[in-house]
């Protein structure tokens, strides 16, 4: 699958992301593919398991930044919603949002794994 084809599978801003990567497609692909092994995703699960909402906020904020730079729009918005919920002390909502975003993370990882 090419980057252009990836647009048909997930909500991704390829053009904006390429601009952030100085139009260096190879570099963008390198970092996009690294998303599939991003350790911060595991840190989010650990924060939830420990009911550590400070760590949850920090981790979701980090993932929001990563997804923003990679142009992963749906994930960016989802992690932003988690950060807001924790900051507003709506912890039950934050946990529901974490659960809800897992399917999109899986879909995104599967799509990225198909890149050439």
Secondary structure, DSSP 8 states (H G I E B T S, - for coil): --HHHHTTTS-B-HHHHHHHTTT-HHHHHHHHHHGGG-THHHHHHHHHHTT-HHHHHHHHHHHHHHHHHHTBHHHHHHHHHHHHHHHTT-HHHHHHHHHHHHHHHHHHHHHHHT--
